[in-house]
Amino acid sequence: MLRNRTGERIDAHEYPATTAELIEAYGEERLELPNGSERIADVLGRLESETFESADDARMAVYSAVSNKAVGRVGYSDRDPTPLGSLYAPEPMSF
């Protein structure tokens, strides 16, 4: 997901680093997602201010804060049945 060398830049950053420092350094970088793209500044801006001890911590924060543009079908799971009354229930089909 961290395309355009953004992942490499985050890995090469000196840690510990704060959310604000990463936004300043990489905020204009764009993440290409299945349903669009987002700037790193927008993604990290969703988080509270924190200090990342390593590149892995920073990557996990980015992964956890992307919007629903990162998922194929919002609310979809092929593992669990859709609960009754769910907003994500599929439209009934007749075959």
N, C-alpha and C positions, 0 to 999 in steps of 0.2 A: 504494500500500500504506500510506503514512503518512496515514491518515485522521484524522478528529476534530481537524484543525488541527495535529496533531503535527509534520508536515513544516514548516509555517509557523513553528512555535515553534522548531524546530531551526534553520531558516534565520535567524531573528531573533536567535538566541543570539550572544553575543560570543565570537569566536575569537581565539587558540587556546583550546581547552577540553579538559579531560581526560575520560576515561571516567567517573570518579567524579563530576565536576561535572555531566555530562549525566544521569547516573542520579539525582543529587540533585534536579535541576531538573525532569526529565520522567519519572522512574522509574515513576510510577503511571499514565502514559498507556498506553492499550491500542492495539495494532495489530490491526485486523480482518483476518484471513487467510482464505483459502478454506475451511480446515478448523478454524476456531476463532479464538482470539485469544491474544495474549501481551502482557505488560507490557514496556515499554521496559527496565525494570530487569532482567528476566530475560534479554532479548535481549543487552543490553550486558554483562551479568554473565558471559556466555560468553567474552568477549574478555579478553585481557590488558590491563592498564592501559596506555593510550597517550594521546598528545596529538593532537587533531585540529586541523589548521591552518585548516580551512574547513568550512562547512556541507556541502559536497559530500563531504568526507572522512567526516564523521559519518554522513551518509545511507548511503554505501557500506558503512560498518561495520555499520549496522543491517541493511541488505539482506543482507549476507553472514552474519549471525549468527542470522537467524530459523530456527526449527525446521522440521521437515518438515510442519508445519501450513500452510506457505506454498506447498506444491506440490500439484497436483491428485492425481496418482498417483505414489507414491514409486517411484523406479527406472524410470519410464516414459520412453521416448524413441521418437518416431516416425521418427527418422532412422537409427538403428543397429539391426541385429538383436540380439536378446537373446543374450548369450553362453551356450553350453552349460553347464548346471549352475548357472546364476544363480538366486539366491533370488527374483528378480523375474520369472522366466519365467512366462508366462501358462499357465493350465490348458489342456490340450489339449481341443479341441472337435471333435465330429463333426457334419458337416452332412448 
